[in-house]
Amino acid sequence: MSGLRRVDLAQRCLLAITGADRRDFLQGLITADLRLLSPRRALWGALLTPQGKYLFDFFLLEPDDGRFLLEADARRAPALVRRLSMYRL
């Protein structure tokens, strides 16, 4: 395979969402349909304002360990965490 290359992902980060209510918490906040998420299938999603304006986008993963992982822009991660914390159950 001559097209295989290493890619630097230093600009990306992983945020873990844990807790028994993690699915209900995210389902009402993001654009992705979490019913389609599985350990073998990642989803792309976004967080919008109540008016529908774009704030953040990310890939959502569900490993087998009882958490969700949001793979997002590392430079915007603190703002994403603050925004998600506003909606904490």
C-alpha positions, 0 to 999 in steps of 0.5 A, a space after each residue: 500500500 504505497 498511499 499509507 501516510 502518518 497524519 498529525 492529529 495534534 489539532 484534535 482532541 477527545 472529550 469523554 461523556 460518561 454517566 448513565 444518562 449520557 445518551 439522553 443528555 446528548 440526543 436532545 443537544 446535537 444534530 446526530 441521531 444517537 440511535 445510529 451510533 455503535 462501537 463499529 459506527 462513528 457519527 458526525 454531529 454538530 452543536 447548534 444554538 437554539 436558533 440553529 446557528 452552528 457552534 461546534 462540530 465533531 465526530 462521535 464514537 461509542 467504544 465498548 467501555 460505557 462512554 461517548 467520545 467526541 473527537 473535536 478541534 482541540 483549539 475550541 475544546 474548552 468552549 465546547 466543554 463550557 457549552 455542554 456544561 451549561 446543559 448538564 443534567 
